[in-house]
């Protein structure tokens, strides 16, 4: 049985239920008695969390898309080198709420930063590191937006529906070309969503520990 750690990411727009389902994934990893850490992006270290706050706080000054993507990758560089890579090298699995796919979706699809620019930053920050499994929670944007209206919205959550339509389209394009993506229909009732996640994750764990 291999003790090699795996890197699992959870992706999706606001309102699709990432936090609820990250809790489920955590419980499945616990049940499987796998050593793991749970983290998030932007964030995951004190410095990266400070950069996250700069990114999400509402402000009168408009953040240029290039500035935004550079801030995201600055936080990611710290996170990868201080948390994610050391954990994986120590045989500890990593569950991360968002990773670079989110940059292609939000800063690429949503803000219009060219993919080639994001790819260059990706190569600089983690050229040799990619998730082993990406669970993408997908649902129509209008349904997702209706779920978050009751809470205080951050700078991203305040964007218009057209922004999130572009974000979703970018996610779906990546899901089509990357085999590590597993798309979950998050518009289903929670029981079915979590059943799909559990089936996918248990198969992934079984394959990983059998290598």
ChimeraX commands (.cxc) that place a marker at each C-alpha (Angstrom):
marker #1 position 0.00,0.00,0.00 radius 0.5
marker #1 position 1.42,3.36,-1.02 radius 0.5
marker #1 position 1.67,6.16,1.51 radius 0.5
marker #1 position 2.01,8.83,-1.21 radius 0.5
marker #1 position -0.08,11.85,-0.39 radius 0.5
marker #1 position -2.64,13.32,-2.77 radius 0.5
marker #1 position -3.66,16.91,-3.49 radius 0.5
marker #1 position -7.44,17.45,-3.70 radius 0.5
marker #1 position -9.00,20.77,-4.68 radius 0.5
marker #1 position -12.57,21.95,-4.46 radius 0.5
marker #1 position -13.74,24.51,-7.01 radius 0.5
marker #1 position -16.89,26.43,-7.88 radius 0.5
marker #1 position -18.55,29.83,-7.86 radius 0.5
marker #1 position -20.02,31.48,-4.79 radius 0.5
marker #1 position -23.23,29.86,-3.60 radius 0.5
marker #1 position -22.59,26.33,-4.84 radius 0.5
marker #1 position -21.99,24.87,-1.36 radius 0.5
marker #1 position -18.23,24.55,-1.19 radius 0.5
marker #1 position -17.97,25.00,2.57 radius 0.5
marker #1 position -20.68,22.43,3.33 radius 0.5
marker #1 position -19.14,19.91,0.97 radius 0.5
marker #1 position -15.59,20.58,2.13 radius 0.5
marker #1 position -16.84,19.49,5.55 radius 0.5
marker #1 position -18.11,16.27,3.96 radius 0.5
marker #1 position -14.79,15.63,2.22 radius 0.5
marker #1 position -12.98,16.21,5.50 radius 0.5
marker #1 position -15.20,13.64,7.21 radius 0.5
marker #1 position -14.53,11.08,4.46 radius 0.5
marker #1 position -10.77,11.55,4.79 radius 0.5
marker #1 position -11.12,11.11,8.55 radius 0.5
marker #1 position -13.14,7.94,8.06 radius 0.5
marker #1 position -10.42,6.63,5.75 radius 0.5
marker #1 position -7.84,7.37,8.48 radius 0.5
marker #1 position -5.72,9.40,6.08 radius 0.5
marker #1 position -3.38,12.11,7.39 radius 0.5
marker #1 position -4.49,15.39,5.85 radius 0.5
marker #1 position -4.71,19.14,6.21 radius 0.5
marker #1 position -7.51,21.42,5.07 radius 0.5
marker #1 position -6.64,24.83,3.70 radius 0.5
marker #1 position -7.90,27.50,1.30 radius 0.5
marker #1 position -6.98,30.04,-1.35 radius 0.5
marker #1 position -6.31,32.84,-1.33 radius 0.5
marker #1 position -4.97,32.20,2.14 radius 0.5
marker #1 position -3.54,29.32,4.09 radius 0.5
marker #1 position -0.71,31.22,5.83 radius 0.5
marker #1 position -0.76,34.46,7.86 radius 0.5
marker #1 position 0.77,36.44,4.99 radius 0.5
marker #1 position -1.49,34.85,2.38 radius 0.5
marker #1 position -4.54,35.52,4.58 radius 0.5
marker #1 position -3.52,39.20,4.73 radius 0.5
marker #1 position -3.37,39.26,0.94 radius 0.5
marker #1 position -6.78,37.59,0.83 radius 0.5
marker #1 position -8.23,40.38,2.93 radius 0.5
marker #1 position -6.79,42.97,0.55 radius 0.5
marker #1 position -8.39,41.11,-2.35 radius 0.5
marker #1 position -11.91,40.67,-0.98 radius 0.5
marker #1 position -12.49,43.88,0.99 radius 0.5
marker #1 position -14.75,46.40,-0.74 radius 0.5
marker #1 position -12.94,49.61,-1.66 radius 0.5
marker #1 position -13.49,52.75,-3.72 radius 0.5
marker #1 position -10.30,52.19,-5.72 radius 0.5
marker #1 position -10.71,49.73,-8.56 radius 0.5
marker #1 position -8.11,46.95,-8.55 radius 0.5
marker #1 position -6.61,46.44,-12.00 radius 0.5
marker #1 position -7.04,42.83,-13.24 radius 0.5
marker #1 position -3.27,42.38,-13.59 radius 0.5
marker #1 position -2.74,43.63,-10.05 radius 0.5
marker #1 position -5.42,41.22,-8.83 radius 0.5
marker #1 position -3.92,38.17,-10.48 radius 0.5
marker #1 position -0.43,39.07,-9.23 radius 0.5
marker #1 position -1.76,39.39,-5.67 radius 0.5
marker #1 position -3.46,36.00,-5.98 radius 0.5
marker #1 position -0.25,34.34,-7.16 radius 0.5
marker #1 position 1.81,36.10,-4.51 radius 0.5
marker #1 position -0.45,34.55,-1.89 radius 0.5
marker #1 position -0.25,31.22,-3.73 radius 0.5
marker #1 position 3.55,31.24,-3.80 radius 0.5
marker #1 position 3.62,31.60,-0.03 radius 0.5
marker #1 position 0.91,28.98,0.44 radius 0.5
marker #1 position 2.50,26.41,-1.86 radius 0.5
marker #1 position 5.97,26.72,-0.39 radius 0.5
marker #1 position 5.03,27.04,3.27 radius 0.5
marker #1 position 2.04,24.68,3.51 radius 0.5
marker #1 position 1.03,22.60,0.49 radius 0.5
marker #1 position 4.38,21.30,-0.75 radius 0.5
marker #1 position 5.79,20.50,2.74 radius 0.5
marker #1 position 2.62,18.59,3.62 radius 0.5
marker #1 position 2.65,16.49,0.46 radius 0.5
marker #1 position 6.37,15.78,0.81 radius 0.5
marker #1 position 5.67,14.55,4.36 radius 0.5
marker #1 position 2.99,12.13,3.17 radius 0.5
marker #1 position 0.09,14.32,4.29 radius 0.5
marker #1 position -2.90,14.71,1.98 radius 0.5
marker #1 position -4.05,18.26,1.19 radius 0.5
marker #1 position -7.65,19.40,0.79 radius 0.5
marker #1 position -7.70,22.94,-0.61 radius 0.5
marker #1 position -10.70,25.19,-1.18 radius 0.5
marker #1 position -9.75,26.60,-4.61 radius 0.5
marker #1 position -6.38,26.65,-6.35 radius 0.5
marker #1 position -5.08,27.86,-9.72 radius 0.5
marker #1 position -8.18,26.73,-11.62 radius 0.5
marker #1 position -9.92,29.56,-9.78 radius 0.5
marker #1 position -7.44,32.04,-11.25 radius 0.5
marker #1 position -8.22,30.85,-14.77 radius 0.5
marker #1 position -11.93,31.17,-13.95 radius 0.5
marker #1 position -12.04,34.44,-11.98 radius 0.5
marker #1 position -9.10,36.47,-13.23 radius 0.5
marker #1 position -9.11,34.81,-16.66 radius 0.5
marker #1 position -12.76,34.30,-17.48 radius 0.5
marker #1 position -14.18,36.97,-15.21 radius 0.5
marker #1 position -11.58,39.75,-15.48 radius 0.5
marker #1 position -10.26,39.03,-18.93 radius 0.5
marker #1 position -6.63,38.34,-18.05 radius 0.5
marker #1 position -5.17,36.26,-20.88 radius 0.5
marker #1 position -4.67,32.57,-20.18 radius 0.5
marker #1 position -1.07,32.83,-21.34 radius 0.5
marker #1 position -0.35,35.32,-18.54 radius 0.5
marker #1 position -1.90,33.04,-15.93 radius 0.5
marker #1 position -0.02,30.06,-17.36 radius 0.5
marker #1 position 3.26,31.96,-17.02 radius 0.5
marker #1 position 2.52,32.72,-13.37 radius 0.5
marker #1 position 1.47,29.12,-12.80 radius 0.5
marker #1 position 4.79,27.90,-14.21 radius 0.5
marker #1 position 6.73,30.28,-11.98 radius 0.5
marker #1 position 4.86,29.45,-8.79 radius 0.5
marker #1 position 4.16,25.70,-9.07 radius 0.5
marker #1 position 5.26,24.29,-12.43 radius 0.5
marker #1 position 5.76,20.81,-10.97 radius 0.5
marker #1 position 2.66,20.76,-8.77 radius 0.5
marker #1 position -0.93,20.12,-9.86 radius 0.5
marker #1 position -3.96,18.75,-8.01 radius 0.5
marker #1 position -4.52,15.02,-8.28 radius 0.5
marker #1 position -8.29,15.44,-8.07 radius 0.5
marker #1 position -10.42,18.53,-8.60 radius 0.5
marker #1 position -14.06,18.37,-7.51 radius 0.5
marker #1 position -15.93,21.10,-9.37 radius 0.5
marker #1 position -19.36,22.03,-8.00 radius 0.5
marker #1 position -21.45,23.40,-10.85 radius 0.5
marker #1 position -24.87,25.01,-10.97 radius 0.5
marker #1 position -26.67,27.75,-12.94 radius 0.5
marker #1 position -25.45,31.18,-11.91 radius 0.5
marker #1 position -28.87,32.60,-11.07 radius 0.5
marker #1 position -29.49,29.73,-8.64 radius 0.5
marker #1 position -26.08,30.21,-7.01 radius 0.5
marker #1 position -26.55,33.98,-6.68 radius 0.5
marker #1 position -29.93,33.53,-4.99 radius 0.5
marker #1 position -28.22,31.51,-2.26 radius 0.5
marker #1 position -25.85,34.28,-1.18 radius 0.5
marker #1 position -28.14,37.30,-1.20 radius 0.5
marker #1 position -28.90,37.07,2.52 radius 0.5
marker #1 position -25.26,37.41,3.60 radius 0.5
marker #1 position -22.89,40.36,3.59 radius 0.5
marker #1 position -21.16,40.29,0.23 radius 0.5
marker #1 position -17.44,40.79,-0.37 radius 0.5
marker #1 position -15.84,42.49,-3.38 radius 0.5
marker #1 position -16.14,39.40,-5.59 radius 0.5
marker #1 position -19.62,38.41,-4.47 radius 0.5
marker #1 position -20.90,41.88,-5.40 radius 0.5
marker #1 position -20.08,41.32,-9.07 radius 0.5
marker #1 position -22.89,41.18,-11.62 radius 0.5
marker #1 position -24.36,37.95,-12.97 radius 0.5
marker #1 position -22.55,38.42,-16.30 radius 0.5
marker #1 position -19.21,38.21,-14.45 radius 0.5
marker #1 position -20.15,34.90,-12.87 radius 0.5
marker #1 position -21.45,33.54,-16.17 radius 0.5
marker #1 position -17.95,34.12,-17.57 radius 0.5
marker #1 position -16.41,32.49,-14.49 radius 0.5
marker #1 position -18.63,29.44,-14.85 radius 0.5
marker #1 position -17.87,29.14,-18.58 radius 0.5
marker #1 position -14.15,29.21,-17.83 radius 0.5
marker #1 position -14.53,26.48,-15.22 radius 0.5
marker #1 position -16.52,24.32,-17.62 radius 0.5
marker #1 position -13.88,24.73,-20.32 radius 0.5
marker #1 position -11.19,23.55,-17.91 radius 0.5
marker #1 position -13.34,20.63,-16.81 radius 0.5
marker #1 position -13.54,19.49,-20.42 radius 0.5
marker #1 position -9.76,19.33,-20.95 radius 0.5
marker #1 position -8.37,18.23,-17.58 radius 0.5
marker #1 position -8.92,14.59,-16.63 radius 0.5
marker #1 position -8.44,15.36,-12.94 radius 0.5
marker #1 position -11.72,17.32,-12.93 radius 0.5
marker #1 position -14.85,15.62,-11.66 radius 0.5
marker #1 position -17.93,17.80,-12.18 radius 0.5
marker #1 position -20.67,17.54,-9.56 radius 0.5
marker #1 position -24.17,18.80,-10.35 radius 0.5
marker #1 position -24.60,21.09,-7.35 radius 0.5
marker #1 position -28.13,22.03,-8.42 radius 0.5
marker #1 position -29.34,18.67,-7.09 radius 0.5
marker #1 position -30.62,18.31,-3.56 radius 0.5
marker #1 position -27.85,18.12,-0.96 radius 0.5
marker #1 position -28.28,14.39,-0.39 radius 0.5
marker #1 position -27.61,13.62,-4.05 radius 0.5
marker #1 position -24.74,16.10,-4.28 radius 0.5
marker #1 position -23.03,14.53,-1.30 radius 0.5
marker #1 position -23.70,11.02,-2.57 radius 0.5
marker #1 position -21.94,11.89,-5.83 radius 0.5
marker #1 position -19.00,13.42,-3.96 radius 0.5
marker #1 position -18.70,10.43,-1.65 radius 0.5
marker #1 position -18.75,7.93,-4.54 radius 0.5
marker #1 position -16.10,9.88,-6.45 radius 0.5
marker #1 position -13.85,10.40,-3.45 radius 0.5
marker #1 position -14.05,6.83,-2.20 radius 0.5
marker #1 position -13.09,5.56,-5.66 radius 0.5
marker #1 position -10.19,8.03,-5.74 radius 0.5
marker #1 position -8.97,7.01,-2.29 radius 0.5
marker #1 position -9.20,3.30,-3.13 radius 0.5
marker #1 position -7.17,3.86,-6.28 radius 0.5
marker #1 position -4.59,5.96,-4.44 radius 0.5
marker #1 position -3.96,3.54,-1.59 radius 0.5
marker #1 position -3.81,0.57,-3.95 radius 0.5
marker #1 position -0.92,1.94,-6.00 radius 0.5
marker link #1:1,2 radius 0.2
marker link #1:2,3 radius 0.2
marker link #1:3,4 radius 0.2
marker link #1:4,5 radius 0.2
marker link #1:5,6 radius 0.2
marker link #1:6,7 radius 0.2
marker link #1:7,8 radius 0.2
marker link #1:8,9 radius 0.2
marker link #1:9,10 radius 0.2
marker link #1:10,11 radius 0.2
marker link #1:11,12 radius 0.2
marker link #1:12,13 radius 0.2
marker link #1:13,14 radius 0.2
marker link #1:14,15 radius 0.2
marker link #1:15,16 radius 0.2
marker link #1:16,17 radius 0.2
marker link #1:17,18 radius 0.2
marker link #1:18,19 radius 0.2
marker link #1:19,20 radius 0.2
marker link #1:20,21 radius 0.2
marker link #1:21,22 radius 0.2
marker link #1:22,23 radius 0.2
marker link #1:23,24 radius 0.2
marker link #1:24,25 radius 0.2
marker link #1:25,26 radius 0.2
marker link #1:26,27 radius 0.2
marker link #1:27,28 radius 0.2
marker link #1:28,29 radius 0.2
marker link #1:29,30 radius 0.2
marker link #1:30,31 radius 0.2
marker link #1:31,32 radius 0.2
marker link #1:32,33 radius 0.2
marker link #1:33,34 radius 0.2
marker link #1:34,35 radius 0.2
marker link #1:35,36 radius 0.2
marker link #1:36,37 radius 0.2
marker link #1:37,38 radius 0.2
marker link #1:38,39 radius 0.2
marker link #1:39,40 radius 0.2
marker link #1:40,41 radius 0.2
marker link #1:41,42 radius 0.2
marker link #1:42,43 radius 0.2
marker link #1:43,44 radius 0.2
marker link #1:44,45 radius 0.2
marker link #1:45,46 radius 0.2
marker link #1:46,47 radius 0.2
marker link #1:47,48 radius 0.2
marker link #1:48,49 radius 0.2
marker link #1:49,50 radius 0.2
marker link #1:50,51 radius 0.2
marker link #1:51,52 radius 0.2
marker link #1:52,53 radius 0.2
marker link #1:53,54 radius 0.2
marker link #1:54,55 radius 0.2
marker link #1:55,56 radius 0.2
marker link #1:56,57 radius 0.2
marker link #1:57,58 radius 0.2
marker link #1:58,59 radius 0.2
marker link #1:59,60 radius 0.2
marker link #1:60,61 radius 0.2
marker link #1:61,62 radius 0.2
marker link #1:62,63 radius 0.2
marker link #1:63,64 radius 0.2
marker link #1:64,65 radius 0.2
marker link #1:65,66 radius 0.2
marker link #1:66,67 radius 0.2
marker link #1:67,68 radius 0.2
marker link #1:68,69 radius 0.2
marker link #1:69,70 radius 0.2
marker link #1:70,71 radius 0.2
marker link #1:71,72 radius 0.2
marker link #1:72,73 radius 0.2
marker link #1:73,74 radius 0.2
marker link #1:74,75 radius 0.2
marker link #1:75,76 radius 0.2
marker link #1:76,77 radius 0.2
marker link #1:77,78 radius 0.2
marker link #1:78,79 radius 0.2
marker link #1:79,80 radius 0.2
marker link #1:80,81 radius 0.2
marker link #1:81,82 radius 0.2
marker link #1:82,83 radius 0.2
marker link #1:83,84 radius 0.2
marker link #1:84,85 radius 0.2
marker link #1:85,86 radius 0.2
marker link #1:86,87 radius 0.2
marker link #1:87,88 radius 0.2
marker link #1:88,89 radius 0.2
marker link #1:89,90 radius 0.2
marker link #1:90,91 radius 0.2
marker link #1:91,92 radius 0.2
marker link #1:92,93 radius 0.2
marker link #1:93,94 radius 0.2
marker link #1:94,95 radius 0.2
marker link #1:95,96 radius 0.2
marker link #1:96,97 radius 0.2
marker link #1:97,98 radius 0.2
marker link #1:98,99 radius 0.2
marker link #1:99,100 radius 0.2
marker link #1:100,101 radius 0.2
marker link #1:101,102 radius 0.2
marker link #1:102,103 radius 0.2
marker link #1:103,104 radius 0.2
marker link #1:104,105 radius 0.2
marker link #1:105,106 radius 0.2
marker link #1:106,107 radius 0.2
marker link #1:107,108 radius 0.2
marker link #1:108,109 radius 0.2
marker link #1:109,110 radius 0.2
marker link #1:110,111 radius 0.2
marker link #1:111,112 radius 0.2
marker link #1:112,113 radius 0.2
marker link #1:113,114 radius 0.2
marker link #1:114,115 radius 0.2
marker link #1:115,116 radius 0.2
marker link #1:116,117 radius 0.2
marker link #1:117,118 radius 0.2
marker link #1:118,119 radius 0.2
marker link #1:119,120 radius 0.2
marker link #1:120,121 radius 0.2
marker link #1:121,122 radius 0.2
marker link #1:122,123 radius 0.2
marker link #1:123,124 radius 0.2
marker link #1:124,125 radius 0.2
marker link #1:125,126 radius 0.2
marker link #1:126,127 radius 0.2
marker link #1:127,128 radius 0.2
marker link #1:128,129 radius 0.2
marker link #1:129,130 radius 0.2
marker link #1:130,131 radius 0.2
marker link #1:131,132 radius 0.2
marker link #1:132,133 radius 0.2
marker link #1:133,134 radius 0.2
marker link #1:134,135 radius 0.2
marker link #1:135,136 radius 0.2
marker link #1:136,137 radius 0.2
marker link #1:137,138 radius 0.2
marker link #1:138,139 radius 0.2
marker link #1:139,140 radius 0.2
marker link #1:140,141 radius 0.2
marker link #1:141,142 radius 0.2
marker link #1:142,143 radius 0.2
marker link #1:143,144 radius 0.2
marker link #1:144,145 radius 0.2
marker link #1:145,146 radius 0.2
marker link #1:146,147 radius 0.2
marker link #1:147,148 radius 0.2
marker link #1:148,149 radius 0.2
marker link #1:149,150 radius 0.2
marker link #1:150,151 radius 0.2
marker link #1:151,152 radius 0.2
marker link #1:152,153 radius 0.2
marker link #1:153,154 radius 0.2
marker link #1:154,155 radius 0.2
marker link #1:155,156 radius 0.2
marker link #1:156,157 radius 0.2
marker link #1:157,158 radius 0.2
marker link #1:158,159 radius 0.2
marker link #1:159,160 radius 0.2
marker link #1:160,161 radius 0.2
marker link #1:161,162 radius 0.2
marker link #1:162,163 radius 0.2
marker link #1:163,164 radius 0.2
marker link #1:164,165 radius 0.2
marker link #1:165,166 radius 0.2
marker link #1:166,167 radius 0.2
marker link #1:167,168 radius 0.2
marker link #1:168,169 radius 0.2
marker link #1:169,170 radius 0.2
marker link #1:170,171 radius 0.2
marker link #1:171,172 radius 0.2
marker link #1:172,173 radius 0.2
marker link #1:173,174 radius 0.2
marker link #1:174,175 radius 0.2
marker link #1:175,176 radius 0.2
marker link #1:176,177 radius 0.2
marker link #1:177,178 radius 0.2
marker link #1:178,179 radius 0.2
marker link #1:179,180 radius 0.2
marker link #1:180,181 radius 0.2
marker link #1:181,182 radius 0.2
marker link #1:182,183 radius 0.2
marker link #1:183,184 radius 0.2
marker link #1:184,185 radius 0.2
marker link #1:185,186 radius 0.2
marker link #1:186,187 radius 0.2
marker link #1:187,188 radius 0.2
marker link #1:188,189 radius 0.2
marker link #1:189,190 radius 0.2
marker link #1:190,191 radius 0.2
marker link #1:191,192 radius 0.2
marker link #1:192,193 radius 0.2
marker link #1:193,194 radius 0.2
marker link #1:194,195 radius 0.2
marker link #1:195,196 radius 0.2
marker link #1:196,197 radius 0.2
marker link #1:197,198 radius 0.2
marker link #1:198,199 radius 0.2
marker link #1:199,200 radius 0.2
marker link #1:200,201 radius 0.2
marker link #1:201,202 radius 0.2
marker link #1:202,203 radius 0.2
marker link #1:203,204 radius 0.2
marker link #1:204,205 radius 0.2
marker link #1:205,206 radius 0.2
marker link #1:206,207 radius 0.2
marker link #1:207,208 radius 0.2
marker link #1:208,209 radius 0.2
marker link #1:209,210 radius 0.2
marker link #1:210,211 radius 0.2
view
